[in-house]
Amino acid sequence: MLEVIILAAGQGSRMQSSLPKVLHTLAGQPLVLHVLEGARKLGAQQIHVVVGHGAEAVEATVSAPDVQCHLQAEQRGTGHAVQQAIGACQAESTVLVLFGDVPLIAEQTLREVVSAAKTGVAMLSANLENPAGYGRVERDPQGQFIAVVEEQDATDEQRRLTEINTGVLASNAGALKAWLARVDNQNAQSEFYLPDVLGLARLDGEAVTVVCSDNVFDTLGVNSPQQLEQLERLHQASLADQLMTAGVLISDRSRLDIRGRLECGRDVRLDVNVVIEGEVSLGNEVSIGANCILCNAQIGAGARILPFTHIEGAEVQSGAVIGPYARLRPGSVIGEQAKVGNFVEVKNTHLGKGAKANHLAYLGDADIGDLSNVGAGTITCNYDGANKHRTTLGDAVFVGSNSTLVAPLTIDSGGFVAAGSTITDDVKADQLAVARGRQRNVEGWQRPAKPEETD
C-alpha cells in the first residue's frame, strides 16, 4: 500500500504574498494540486497534506475523499512536519514524502523512488552546477551513501559537492516513524531535518538507495516570484514541444500558455499569445489567431478563430468563422459554416448553419435558424430586470441593422425586420416588420448659430 505525505505548511515569505505559497498557480492551477495529481498517478491509496500557514485555504483547495490534512501549528523543520502525519499512516505502508512547492516531478522518477524503497529507504538526488541552498549528499570513496548535510551545517569541502538532496524520500511507514522519533534539532537552524532519518537508517544497517535524476523538473521548486515565472515558462515550453511533436503548428512556443488540457486534431495552427484554459478541444485544420483566449471550448474541424477572440464555455462547429474581436459566452453553439464577426457578443445562443452576425451585435438567450442574417447594431433584449427570456428566429430570417428584438419574441422562417426597428410582437413567415418613428423633414429649418465672440 502506498501513502503519500505532502508538506504544504510553509509561509513562503520570499513570495511577498498573503497567499500561501502552495496556492500560487502554475499552468492555471495551484502548485499543490499538481503534486496531488502526481500522487494519484502513482496509485496512492491515501494522501496526507501537512498544512500550517493559511491552513484553512489550503485544506479547502485540496479537499477530496482520498486526502487527509494534518496541522503543523509551529514550523520546526521538515522532520517535524512529517511527524504530524506519519501517525495516521498504516505501519506496513510505503510512505512517499513530497513537497507542495515542487510541482512537476516526473511520474517515472517517483516510481523509481517508490520501487527502491522496497529494499530499505530511498531518496531522490540530483547534480546541479549551482547547488547553493540545497543539502549535499555525502558519499564514501566507494560511492555509497553516508549522509545528507544541510548547507548551513556543511564544511567548505562539503559545500563543494554538487549532488544535492531534493527532499523526496520513501520508506516503510513504521520504520520512518521510529527514525523520526530519534531525530534531534542540534543544528544551525535548530530544526528537525527529515534527511537525518537517512543517516539513522544507515546506522541501523538499512540500505539507503539514492535515485539520482537528470530531469530539470525533478528539482525545480518555487520560493519566489522569479522562480515561479521561470518554472512556468519551462513548463509551457515543454507543453508546446509535446504539441509540436504531435504535429501542431505553433508560431512561437514562448508565447503560448496552456492552463488546462488541450486536445488537437491534425494540421492545427496556433498563432502568438494564445491562452488555453480548462478543457479545450480543437478539430482537424482548426486555426487560432493571435491573442485569442479559449476556455472550456470545443472547436470543430476547419473552423477559424480570428485574432483577439474570447471563447468561454462554447462550441464552434465545423467550418465556422469567429472574430476578430468576438466574444462567445457560456452556453453558445455556433453552427457549421456560421459567422460571428467583429465586436459581436453571443451568450447562451444557438446560431444555425450558415447564419451570420457579422458585426456590432449582442445575441443573448436566442435560437437563430439556418442562413439567418443579423445586421450590425442589433441586440436581443433578453432581460426584463427579473427574468431572462428567449428570442427565436427561424431559418432565413433577415434582421436589419440597428434593430432591437424584445424577448420573448419569435420571428418565423423568412421573416424580415426593417433596419432601425424595435420589435416587441411576433413576426410571421414572410412578413416585413417595421417599428420605427416616421421620418419628418422640416422645411426652412435653420441651424443654431454660435454667439459671436467678444473681446
C-alpha positions in Angstrom: 0.0 0.0 0.0 1.3 3.4 -0.9 0.6 6.5 1.1 1.9 10.0 0.2 2.7 12.8 2.6 2.8 16.3 1.0 4.4 19.1 3.0 2.5 22.3 2.5 2.7 24.2 5.7 5.3 26.8 4.8 4.5 30.5 4.5 6.8 31.2 1.6 8.0 34.6 2.8 10.0 35.3 -0.3 6.8 35.2 -2.4 5.9 38.5 -0.6 2.3 37.5 -0.7 -0.6 36.9 1.7 -1.5 33.8 -0.4 0.1 30.6 0.9 2.9 29.6 -1.3 1.5 26.3 -2.4 -1.7 28.1 -3.6 0.1 30.2 -6.2 -0.7 28.9 -9.6 1.3 27.1 -12.3 -0.3 26.5 -15.7 -3.6 27.6 -14.3 -3.8 25.5 -11.1 -2.3 25.8 -7.6 1.1 24.2 -7.1 -0.2 21.8 -4.5 -2.8 20.4 -6.9 0.0 19.4 -9.4 1.6 17.5 -6.6 -1.7 15.8 -5.7 -2.1 14.8 -9.3 1.3 13.3 -9.3 0.5 11.3 -6.2 -2.7 9.9 -7.7 -0.9 8.8 -10.9 1.2 6.6 -8.6 -1.9 4.9 -7.3 -1.6 6.3 -3.7 -4.4 5.0 -1.6 -4.2 7.8 0.9 -2.7 11.2 0.6 -1.8 13.2 3.7 -1.3 17.0 3.4 0.5 18.8 6.2 -0.8 22.3 6.5 0.2 25.4 8.5 0.3 28.9 7.1 -3.1 29.6 5.6 -4.3 26.1 6.7 -8.0 26.8 6.1 -7.4 27.9 2.5 -5.0 25.1 1.7 -7.4 22.5 3.2 -10.3 23.9 1.1 -8.1 23.6 -2.0 -7.0 20.0 -1.5 -10.3 18.7 -0.1 -11.1 15.2 -1.5 -12.1 11.8 -0.3 -8.5 10.5 -0.6 -6.9 13.4 1.2 -6.4 13.9 4.9 -5.0 17.1 6.3 -2.7 17.5 9.4 -1.9 20.7 11.1 1.7 21.7 11.8 0.9 24.6 14.1 4.5 25.6 14.5 7.0 25.2 11.7 10.0 23.4 13.2 11.5 21.7 10.2 10.7 19.0 7.6 11.1 16.2 10.1 8.7 17.8 12.5 6.3 18.3 9.6 6.3 14.6 8.6 5.7 13.7 12.2 2.3 15.4 12.1 1.1 12.9 9.5 3.1 9.7 10.0 1.0 8.5 12.9 -2.0 8.4 10.6 -0.2 6.1 8.1 -0.5 2.3 8.2 2.7 0.8 9.7 3.1 -1.6 6.8 2.6 1.1 4.1 5.3 2.6 1.9 5.3 6.3 2.5 6.5 8.8 -0.1 7.2 12.3 1.1 6.7 15.1 -1.4 6.7 18.9 -1.3 3.8 21.2 -2.2 6.1 23.7 -3.8 7.9 21.2 -6.1 5.1 20.6 -8.6 6.4 18.8 -11.7 8.5 15.8 -10.7 8.2 13.2 -13.4 6.0 10.2 -12.7 8.7 7.8 -13.8 11.2 9.4 -11.3 8.7 9.0 -8.4 8.1 5.4 -9.4 11.8 4.7 -9.2 12.0 6.1 -5.7 9.0 4.1 -4.5 10.4 0.9 -6.1 13.8 1.5 -4.5 12.1 1.8 -1.0 11.1 -1.9 -1.2 14.7 -2.8 -0.1 15.1 -0.1 2.5 15.0 3.7 2.3 15.2 5.7 -0.9 15.9 9.3 -1.6 15.9 11.5 -4.7 19.0 13.5 -5.6 20.3 15.5 -8.5 23.6 17.0 -9.6 23.5 20.8 -10.1 26.1 23.2 -11.4 25.0 25.6 -8.7 24.0 23.6 -5.6 23.7 26.7 -3.3 20.8 26.4 -0.9 20.5 22.6 -1.0 21.6 20.0 1.4 24.6 18.0 0.0 24.7 14.2 -0.5 27.9 12.8 1.1 29.3 9.5 -0.1 32.2 7.3 0.9 35.1 6.5 -1.5 33.2 3.6 -2.9 30.2 5.9 -3.8 28.0 4.6 -1.1 25.6 7.0 0.8 26.8 8.4 4.1 24.5 11.3 4.9 22.8 14.5 3.8 24.4 17.6 5.2 22.4 20.8 5.2 24.2 23.7 3.7 24.1 25.7 7.0 25.9 22.9 8.7 28.3 21.9 5.9 32.0 22.4 5.8 33.6 24.2 2.9 34.6 20.9 1.4 31.1 19.6 1.7 29.7 22.7 0.1 31.8 22.0 -2.9 29.8 18.8 -3.5 27.3 19.2 -6.4 25.0 16.3 -5.7 22.0 17.7 -3.7 19.1 16.3 -1.8 15.7 17.1 -3.3 13.9 16.2 -0.1 11.9 13.5 -1.7 12.1 10.3 0.4 10.3 6.9 0.5 10.3 4.4 3.4 8.3 1.9 5.3 5.9 3.9 7.5 6.6 2.1 10.7 10.4 2.4 10.3 10.1 6.1 9.3 8.1 6.9 12.4 10.7 5.2 14.6 13.6 7.1 13.0 11.7 10.5 13.2 11.4 9.9 17.0 15.2 9.8 17.2 15.9 13.0 15.1 17.2 15.9 17.1 17.5 19.6 16.3 21.1 20.1 17.2 21.9 22.1 14.1 22.4 25.7 12.9 18.6 26.2 12.3 17.5 24.3 15.5 15.1 22.4 13.3 14.2 18.7 12.9 15.5 17.7 9.5 13.8 14.9 7.6 17.0 13.8 5.8 18.6 12.9 9.2 16.5 9.7 9.1 18.7 8.6 6.2 21.8 8.7 8.4 19.9 6.9 11.2 18.7 4.2 8.7 22.3 3.6 7.6 23.5 3.3 11.3 20.8 0.7 11.8 22.1 -1.3 8.9 19.2 -0.4 6.5 20.0 0.0 2.8 19.8 3.6 1.6 19.3 3.9 -2.1 19.9 7.2 -3.9 18.0 7.7 -7.1 19.8 10.5 -9.0 17.8 12.4 -11.5 18.9 14.4 -14.5 15.4 15.8 -15.2 15.3 19.5 -14.5 11.7 19.4 -13.4 12.6 17.0 -10.6 14.4 19.7 -8.7 12.7 22.9 -9.6 10.7 24.3 -6.7 9.1 27.6 -6.1 10.3 30.0 -3.4 10.0 33.4 -5.2 8.0 35.1 -8.0 11.1 34.8 -10.1 11.3 31.0 -9.7 7.6 30.7 -10.3 7.9 32.6 -13.6 10.9 30.5 -14.6 9.1 27.3 -13.9 6.0 28.5 -15.8 8.0 29.3 -18.9 9.9 26.0 -18.8 6.7 24.1 -18.3 4.9 25.9 -21.1 7.8 25.3 -23.5 7.6 21.6 -22.6 3.9 21.5 -23.3 4.4 23.3 -26.6 7.1 20.9 -27.6 4.8 18.0 -26.9 2.1 19.6 -29.2 4.6 20.2 -31.9 5.9 16.7 -31.8 2.3 15.6 -32.4 2.1 17.9 -35.5 0.6 21.1 -34.1 2.0 24.2 -35.8 2.9 26.8 -33.2 4.1 30.2 -34.2 6.1 30.9 -31.0 6.4 28.4 -28.1 7.4 31.3 -25.8 4.0 33.0 -26.4 1.6 30.1 -25.7 0.0 29.5 -22.4 -1.9 26.3 -21.6 -3.7 26.5 -18.3 -5.6 23.3 -18.6 -5.8 20.5 -21.1 -5.7 20.9 -24.8 -6.5 18.2 -27.4 -5.7 18.8 -31.0 -6.5 17.1 -34.3 -4.3 17.2 -37.4 -2.9 20.3 -39.0 -3.9 22.7 -36.2 -2.3 26.1 -36.1 -1.8 28.3 -33.1 -0.6 31.9 -33.6 1.1 34.0 -30.9 -0.3 34.9 -27.5 -2.9 32.1 -27.5 -4.2 31.2 -24.0 -5.9 27.9 -23.3 -7.8 27.4 -20.1 -9.8 24.5 -18.8 -10.7 21.7 -21.2 -10.3 22.7 -24.9 -10.5 20.5 -28.0 -9.5 21.6 -31.5 -10.6 19.6 -34.5 -8.6 18.9 -37.7 -7.4 22.0 -39.6 -8.5 24.5 -36.9 -6.6 27.8 -36.9 -6.5 30.0 -33.8 -5.4 33.6 -34.5 -3.2 35.8 -32.4 -4.2 37.0 -28.9 -7.2 34.6 -28.5 -8.4 33.1 -25.2 -10.2 29.8 -25.3 -11.7 28.4 -22.1 -13.7 25.1 -21.9 -14.4 25.2 -25.6 -14.9 22.8 -28.4 -13.8 23.9 -31.9 -14.9 21.8 -34.9 -12.9 20.8 -37.9 -11.9 23.6 -40.2 -13.1 26.4 -38.0 -11.2 29.7 -38.0 -10.9 31.7 -34.8 -9.6 35.1 -35.8 -7.4 37.4 -33.6 -8.5 38.9 -30.3 -11.4 36.5 -29.9 -12.6 35.3 -26.4 -14.4 32.0 -26.2 -15.7 30.6 -22.9 -17.9 27.6 -22.4 -19.0 27.5 -26.0 -19.0 25.1 -29.0 -18.0 26.2 -32.5 -18.9 23.7 -35.2 -17.0 22.8 -38.3 -16.2 25.5 -40.8 -17.5 28.4 -38.7 -15.5 31.7 -38.6 -15.3 33.7 -35.4 -13.9 37.1 -34.9 -11.8 39.1 -35.0 -12.7 40.7 -31.6 -15.7 38.4 -31.0 -16.8 37.1 -27.6 -18.6 33.7 -27.1 -20.0 33.2 -23.7 -21.2 30.0 -21.9 -24.0 28.0 -23.5 -23.4 29.2 -27.0 -23.3 26.9 -30.0 -22.2 28.3 -33.3 -23.3 26.1 -36.2 -21.5 24.8 -39.2 -20.3 27.5 -41.6 -21.8 30.2 -39.4 -20.1 33.6 -39.0 -19.7 35.7 -35.8 -17.8 38.8 -36.7 -16.1 41.7 -35.0 -17.5 43.1 -31.8 -20.3 40.6 -31.6 -21.1 39.1 -28.2 -23.0 35.8 -28.1 -24.4 34.3 -24.8 -26.4 31.1 -24.4 -27.4 31.2 -28.0 -27.6 28.7 -30.8 -26.6 30.1 -34.2 -27.7 27.8 -37.0 -25.8 26.5 -40.0 -24.6 29.3 -42.3 -26.2 32.0 -40.1 -24.4 35.3 -39.8 -23.9 38.1 -37.3 -21.1 39.9 -38.9 -20.5 42.9 -36.6 -21.6 45.0 -33.6 -24.3 42.9 -32.1 -25.4 41.3 -28.9 -27.2 37.9 -29.1 -28.3 36.6 -25.7 -30.6 33.7 -24.9 -31.6 33.2 -28.6 -32.1 30.5 -31.1 -31.3 31.6 -34.6 -32.1 29.4 -37.6 -30.0 28.3 -40.6 -29.0 31.0 -43.0 -30.4 33.9 -41.0 -28.7 37.2 -41.0 -28.4 39.6 -38.1 -27.5 43.1 -39.0 -25.0 45.4 -37.4 -26.1 47.1 -34.2 -28.8 44.5 -33.4 -29.4 43.4 -29.8 -31.7 40.9 -28.2 -33.3 42.4 -25.1 -33.4 39.2 -23.1 -33.6 40.6 -19.5 -36.6 42.3 -18.0 -35.0 43.2 -14.8 -36.0 40.0 -13.1 -36.1 37.1 -15.6 -34.3 36.1 -18.8 -36.4 35.4 -21.9 -35.6 33.8 -25.3 -35.7 35.1 -28.8 -36.4 32.6 -31.6 -35.6 33.3 -35.2 -36.5 30.7 -37.9 -34.5 29.9 -41.0 -33.5 32.6 -43.5 -34.7 35.4 -41.2 -33.2 38.9 -42.1 -32.8 41.4 -39.3 -31.8 44.9 -40.5 -29.2 47.0 -38.8 -29.7 48.7 -35.5 -32.7 46.7 -34.6 -33.9 45.8 -31.1 -35.6 42.4 -30.5 -37.5 42.5 -27.2 -37.9 38.9 -25.8 -39.9 36.8 -25.5 -40.1 37.0 -29.3 -40.5 34.7 -32.3 -39.8 35.6 -35.9 -40.8 32.8 -38.2 -38.7 31.5 -41.1 -38.5 34.0 -43.9 -39.5 36.9 -41.7 -37.8 40.3 -42.3 -37.2 43.1 -39.9 -36.6 46.6 -41.3 -33.5 48.5 -40.1 -33.9 50.6 -37.0 -36.9 48.7 -35.7 -37.8 47.9 -32.1 -39.7 44.6 -32.4 -42.0 43.6 -29.5 -44.5 41.4 -31.3 -44.0 38.1 -33.1 -43.4 38.2 -36.8 -45.0 35.6 -39.1 -43.4 33.9 -42.1 -42.6 36.2 -45.0 -43.8 39.3 -43.1 -41.9 42.6 -43.0 -41.8 44.1 -39.6 -41.3 47.9 -39.4 -41.3 49.5 -36.0 -39.7 52.9 -36.0 -40.8 56.6 -36.0 -41.9 58.1 -39.3 -39.3 60.4 -40.8 -40.3 64.1 -41.0 -38.3 66.7 -42.9 -38.8 70.3 -41.7 -38.7 72.9 -44.4 -36.8 76.1 -43.8 -35.1 74.9 -40.7 -32.1 77.0 -39.5 -29.1 75.5 -37.9 -28.5 77.2 -34.4 -25.8 79.9 -34.7 -22.9 80.2 -32.3 -22.8 83.5 -30.4 -20.2 85.9 -31.7 -17.1 86.1 -29.6 -16.4 89.4 -27.9 -13.1 90.8 -26.7 
